[in-house]
């Protein structure tokens, strides 16, 4: 087992900087498209043999140092009792958005083994096949709440913020249920074999810093604390998108690793996070459209600036884009390995 990723998560000395990519199993790979062409997205997520297959593909093709479970953050939301569909044009669609007390009351905190056994089965298959660590994941409570309240993606998150500002009791009621779900879901993934877990707070950056501290961070802290109590040896990564204005608060989440987007300079992020936190990131996904020698320059810059951190895991600042040339993704991984060794 190549354990350099796990060592880096713990802030231990490593011979080179490990690298993996968010959405590394996905549409930019022809091999993924060949599988996806035969099934819809949710069926792919819920068929363990297929989900395992596409999880494994980028590990072999790109040479990354960790695999991330192929699934979707909204799988757990569906298990709570919402109707979930994916549209090619609109993305995720959750019918009957959660905007009343009775709607929150109808939501359950699902038992993962009963309601999402396919996730656990996929993890078990992968642990038999993988030679690198496996990352499990969940959406963070606030990010999941936005999809549930808005009914899908949003430009201004009006309904979410209206609930926060006008009906705080209802918002907290929903967030408490979501936090319990996240704790249960990630714990089940760890028991099944996930060797690290990542919380995706994809929409935390839409909040003003004061609202983030009050409305999102406390629930992340509660989730991290509970998971660590149950699984003290399992590294926890907290990815905060659009994080520049909230990094100092995000480090209070208690996570072992803070994942950052590309909108903040790595040296500035290291300063704000301090020397007790491992950092993950932060190449702009669009930088993979540069000529290969310029990708090298971007990689070297990030590696140099991350040296002051407790540890560094190289990643993109968000998910890899479907149009990305595969050979450029491979070149980036090779550059990380080459220049971090030297």
C-alpha positions, 0 to 999 in steps of 0.5 A: 500500500502506498501510504504517502497520502495518509502520512501527509494527512497526519503531517508526517515527513514524506518523500514527495508531495501526494496528489489526487484530484477532486472529481478525478473519476469523471467525464474527462476520462473516455473510460468513464464515458464508456461506462456512463454511456450505458447507465444513468448517473444515479444507477452508476452511483448505486451499482457497487461494481460499476462505482468501484470500476470508475473509482479505480480508473483514474488511479491507474491512468493518472498515477494519483496517490489516493482514490476517492469513492465515486458517489455524490453528496446528495445520495445521503439527502435522498436517503433522508427522504427527498426525491432526487433526480439529475438533469443534464441541463439543470444538474441535481433537482430535489422536488418539494424543497424543504422550507417548513417545519413539517417538511423537516420533521418528515426527514429521517436520519438514515441508517447507512447500512439499511438505506445506502448499502451500495455505498458500503459495498463499493468501499469493500470492493475497492479496499480489495483492489486498491493499492492507494488509500481510499477517501470517503466523503460527504457534503458538509451540513450547510452545503447539503442544506442549500440543495434541500432548501433551494431544491437544487443549485442556486445563484444567490441562495435566497431561500437558504438565507431567508430561512437563516435570517427569518426562521432561525429555529427552523434552519437549526432544526434542519442543520441538526438533522443533517449533522447527525446524518453526516456523522452517521454516514461518514462513520459507516464509510470508515467502518466499511474501509474508508481510510480518510474522509472529506467534508465538502463545503462547496457553498460555504463561501456564499456566506459572510464571515460572521454568518459562516461562523454562526450558521455553518462552522458550529455544525462542521465542528460537531461532525468532526468532533464526533467522527474523531471520537469514534475513529481517532486514527482516520484523517478528516479533510474539510474542503471549503470552496471560496474560502479566502474570507473565512480561512481563519475560522475554517481552521477551527473546524478541527479537521486534520487537513483544510482543502482550499480553492484557487482564489487564495494564494497558497502562501497567504492560506498557509499564513492564515491556517498556521503551522498546526494544519495540513493544507490541500490544494490549490491549482485552478482547474482551468490551469490544466488547459495551459501548455505542459511547461506552464503547468509545471510552473504553476505546480512548482509555485504552489509546492514552494509556497506550501513548504511552510505548512505542516504538510501539503497534499496537492489537489485542484482548487475544485473538481476537474472539468469535463473538457480537461485533456487527460494528458494534461492531468497526467502531466500535472501529477507527474510534475507534482511527483517530480518537483516535490522529490527534488 
